[in-house]
Amino acid sequence: MDTASKSQAIADFLAFNPLSPKDWLGLFGPFALFGVWAILFAETGLLAGFFLPGDSLLFLAGGAASAVATEIGVSRIPLAGLLIGGPIFAALGAQTGHWLGARYGRRLFNKPDSRFFKQEYADKAEHYFTKFGPAKAIILARFIPIVRTFLNPVAGMLGVPARTFLLYNVIGAVLWVDGLVLVGYALAKKIVDTIGAANVDKYIIPVVLVIVLISMIPIFVEAYRARRARKRETAERA
């Protein structure tokens, strides 16, 4: 490798943004499908993967599976590989997280806060689990960044049977992965035609946030009902 190539490689490394789905797809290049699978596994199965851009990556991967892949500057990804392999690796990751929680219990979370890990992440995951129960928590957590990483070992720690977890894990994985991929696939050309290919990555996060908020409606409804029930109980006791 000559000096110019080394300098370019260093510049590319320094410019890499781990929160950017486009940078990840660019890093994996022609092996982007395998990269998406690896990130889905890491984000849902390894506590260290909570910062990975799962939602936005799936949305952009859906765009990369469409006819405008080259226009937005990413390698073409087979749609079938995303729709079939994506849920499999997301489910395998979550099942691994469940196993780690069952195997190590609270020791897995007994570590001091750092730049990347905060105890509140695990506490929030446990809150969702105990508030909504296994089925709702496991499925809905897929659409909540950070929670979807920590809820899996929390479920194992709290003793949810592996088979029970697997059922809701698979349902959540299919809804999350295939849902975001298909939305990205369907909207990619419209977005490019409207705002131009160069600006696609700037609009990914707002679009994904809307999708996440819509998916969280059941949580808001459940929280509202619980709040009303508490008020009624307080009024009756008074």
C-alpha positions in Angstrom: 0.0 0.0 0.0 1.5 3.3 -1.1 1.6 6.5 1.1 -1.5 8.0 -0.7 -3.5 4.9 -0.1 -2.5 4.7 3.6 -3.4 8.4 4.1 -6.8 7.8 2.5 -7.4 4.7 4.6 -6.6 6.7 7.8 -8.8 9.6 6.7 -11.7 7.1 6.0 -11.2 5.6 9.4 -11.2 8.9 11.2 -14.3 10.0 9.3 -16.3 6.9 10.2 -19.3 7.6 12.3 -20.5 4.4 14.2 -24.0 6.0 14.5 -24.4 6.4 10.8 -26.1 3.5 8.9 -24.6 4.7 5.6 -21.1 4.6 7.0 -21.7 1.0 8.2 -23.0 -0.1 4.8 -20.1 1.7 3.1 -17.7 -0.1 5.4 -19.1 -3.5 4.6 -19.3 -2.7 0.8 -20.3 -5.8 -1.3 -20.7 -7.8 2.0 -23.3 -5.4 3.3 -25.9 -8.1 3.8 -23.6 -10.1 6.2 -22.7 -6.8 7.9 -26.4 -6.1 8.6 -26.9 -9.6 10.0 -23.8 -9.1 12.3 -25.1 -5.7 13.6 -28.6 -7.1 14.2 -27.0 -10.0 16.2 -24.6 -7.7 18.1 -27.2 -5.0 19.0 -29.8 -7.5 20.3 -27.4 -10.0 21.8 -24.4 -8.2 23.2 -24.7 -5.4 25.8 -21.8 -3.6 24.1 -23.9 -3.3 20.9 -26.6 -1.1 22.3 -25.2 2.0 20.5 -25.5 0.4 17.0 -28.0 2.0 14.6 -30.5 -0.9 14.3 -33.6 1.1 13.3 -32.0 3.4 10.8 -29.7 0.7 9.4 -32.8 -1.5 8.6 -34.5 1.4 7.0 -31.5 2.3 4.8 -30.9 -1.4 4.1 -34.4 -1.5 2.7 -33.5 1.4 0.4 -30.3 -0.5 -0.6 -32.4 -3.4 -1.7 -34.3 -1.2 -4.1 -33.5 0.1 -7.5 -32.0 3.4 -6.1 -29.2 1.7 -4.1 -26.4 3.1 -6.3 -28.0 6.5 -6.3 -27.8 6.8 -2.6 -24.2 5.5 -2.6 -24.5 2.0 -1.1 -24.1 -1.5 -2.5 -27.2 -3.4 -3.6 -28.5 -5.8 -0.9 -30.8 -8.8 -1.8 -34.2 -8.1 -0.3 -34.8 -11.8 0.4 -31.6 -12.0 2.4 -32.8 -9.1 4.6 -36.4 -10.4 5.0 -35.3 -13.9 5.9 -31.8 -13.6 7.4 -32.5 -10.4 9.2 -35.1 -11.7 11.6 -33.1 -14.9 12.1 -30.0 -13.1 13.3 -32.0 -10.6 15.4 -33.8 -13.5 17.1 -30.5 -15.4 17.6 -29.0 -12.3 19.2 -31.9 -11.8 21.5 -31.8 -15.4 22.5 -28.1 -15.1 23.3 -28.9 -12.1 25.5 -31.6 -14.1 27.3 -29.1 -16.9 27.9 -26.5 -14.5 29.2 -29.1 -13.1 31.6 -30.1 -16.5 32.8 -26.5 -17.6 33.2 -25.0 -14.7 35.0 -28.0 -12.9 36.5 -27.6 -9.5 38.0 -23.8 -9.9 37.9 -24.1 -9.0 34.2 -25.2 -5.5 35.1 -23.2 -4.9 38.3 -20.7 -2.6 36.8 -20.0 1.1 37.3 -21.5 3.7 35.0 -19.2 4.7 32.1 -19.4 6.6 28.9 -21.2 3.7 27.2 -22.9 1.8 30.0 -25.3 3.2 32.5 -27.2 1.3 35.1 -30.4 3.1 34.2 -30.4 1.2 30.9 -30.9 -2.1 32.6 -33.3 -0.5 35.1 -35.4 0.9 32.3 -35.5 -2.5 30.6 -36.6 -4.2 33.8 -39.3 -1.5 34.3 -40.8 -2.2 30.8 -40.7 -5.9 31.5 -42.4 -5.9 34.9 -44.9 -3.2 33.7 -46.1 -4.8 30.5 -45.4 -8.5 31.1 -43.3 -10.9 28.9 -45.3 -10.8 25.7 -45.8 -7.1 25.2 -42.4 -6.2 26.6 -40.4 -8.6 24.4 -42.3 -7.6 21.2 -42.6 -3.9 21.8 -39.0 -3.5 23.1 -37.8 -4.3 19.6 -38.8 -0.8 18.5 -37.2 1.0 21.5 -33.4 1.7 21.1 -31.3 0.6 24.0 -34.2 -1.2 25.7 -34.2 -3.8 23.0 -30.6 -4.6 23.9 -31.0 -4.8 27.7 -34.4 -6.3 28.0 -33.2 -9.7 26.6 -30.7 -10.4 29.4 -33.2 -8.9 31.9 -35.8 -11.5 30.8 -33.3 -14.3 31.3 -32.3 -12.8 34.7 -36.0 -12.7 35.8 -36.5 -16.4 34.9 -38.6 -16.2 31.7 -38.4 -19.7 30.2 -36.3 -19.9 27.1 -39.2 -21.4 25.0 -41.6 -18.7 26.1 -39.0 -16.0 25.3 -38.3 -17.6 21.9 -41.9 -17.4 20.8 -42.2 -13.6 21.5 -38.6 -13.0 20.4 -39.3 -14.4 16.9 -42.6 -12.5 16.6 -40.8 -9.2 17.6 -37.9 -9.9 15.3 -40.1 -10.4 12.2 -42.2 -7.3 12.9 -39.2 -5.1 13.6 -36.8 -6.2 10.9 -39.2 -6.9 8.1 -41.4 -3.9 8.9 -38.5 -1.4 8.8 -36.9 -3.0 5.8 -40.1 -3.0 3.8 -40.9 0.6 4.7 -37.4 1.6 3.6 -37.7 -0.4 0.4 -41.1 1.1 -0.4 -40.1 4.7 0.3 -36.6 4.8 -1.0 -37.4 6.0 -4.6 -40.0 8.5 -3.4 -37.5 10.0 -0.9 -34.8 10.2 -3.6 -37.2 11.8 -6.1 -38.3 14.3 -3.5 -35.1 15.4 -1.7 -32.3 14.0 -3.9 -30.0 11.0 -3.3 -27.3 13.1 -1.6 -29.7 14.0 1.3 -31.2 10.6 2.0 -29.1 9.8 5.1 -30.1 13.2 6.6 -33.8 12.2 6.6 -33.4 8.6 7.8 -33.5 9.4 11.5 -36.6 11.6 11.4 -38.5 9.0 9.4 -37.4 6.2 11.7 -38.4 8.3 14.8 -41.9 8.6 13.4 -42.0 4.8 12.9 -40.7 4.2 16.4 -43.3 6.6 17.9 -46.1 4.9 16.0 -44.9 1.5 17.3 -44.8 2.8 20.8 -48.5 3.8 20.8 -49.5 0.6 22.6 -47.0 1.5 25.4 -48.5 5.0 25.7 -52.0 3.6 25.8 -51.0 1.1 28.4 -49.3 3.7 30.5 -52.4 6.0 30.2 -54.7 3.2 31.3 -52.5 2.4 34.3 -52.4 6.0 35.3 -56.2 6.3 35.2 -56.5 3.1 37.2 -54.2 4.4 39.9 -56.3 7.6 40.1 -59.5 5.7 40.4 -58.0 3.6 43.2 -56.8 6.7 45.0 -60.3 8.3 44.6 -62.0 5.2 45.9 -59.8 5.0 49.0 -60.4 8.7 49.7 
